[in-house]
Structure formats: C-alpha cells, structure tokens
Amino acid sequence: MPLERVSRSFKDISLGFRAHPITRDLIPLKNENAIARSVKNLVLTNLQERPFDPVLGSRITKSLFELMDIGSASIIADEIRNTINNYEPRVRLLNVEVTPYYDANAYDVTIAYEIVGIDVVAQQINFLLESLR
C-alpha cells in the first residue's frame, strides 16, 4: 500500500519580532518561509550553541578559517548535507552548492529542497558564509 502525503501547515515566529499593526501580535512565518528560516538557522548554528541540545548544529564555522579552495567548499557542502538530513525531517534535500569567492573571502551557499507534507514546488535558499572574526 503506497504512503499518502499528508498536508500540514508549519508556523514559526519572525526573528525581527515585528508586531501586526492592528492586533499587536507577533507576525508569524508560515509554511515555506518558516522552513527556509529553520534550514538557514540550523546550518548557521554552531555545535554546543543550544543549551539543552548541544549536538544540534554544524561545524561549518571551523571550515571558514581554513585555506579557501574547492576542497574546503566540498567539506562545507558535506557538513550542510549531514546537518539538514539529521536535524530537519520536514525537508528532502535535493542539492547543496558551495562556491568560494576568493576576493571576498566568503562562500556562496545554495540549498535546494522539497518540503515534505506540503504540495509546493521545490524551494531554494541562498546565503553568503563569511568569517567575521
């Protein structure tokens, strides 16, 4: 018997803590936006940064201070894949691309994924990883 996709709704609060102009409640992020924020936050969270879940997160910040080359980009991409596959069950990862920008001393990260449980097209987020210290 084939499994059916169950439609769900996902919500999260905005980290900007903006209030709705009429109700004065926090404006929630819904479905695709909530999951995109969650994926990005998960990737940018360091290990042992969350007080009650010290194994949640990734080790990509250590790679940002290594010699910038294709090998480092591959290590960062593998770490992103492992982190998302282990800690974000709401998505099915399609592709992770990490491109080094040598002049800016940064990596351009593109993550493509499908959301499990919602019938929407594949999602993609893009952000820049750079060492800030």
Buried (B, 14 or more C-beta within 10 A) or exposed (E): EEEEEEEEEBEBBBEEEEEEEEEEEEBEBEBBBBBBBBBBEBBBBEBEEEEEEEEBBBEBBEBBEEEBEEEBBEBBBBBBBEBBEEBBEBBEBEEBBBEBEEEEEBBBBBBBBBBBBBEEEEBEBEEEBEEEE
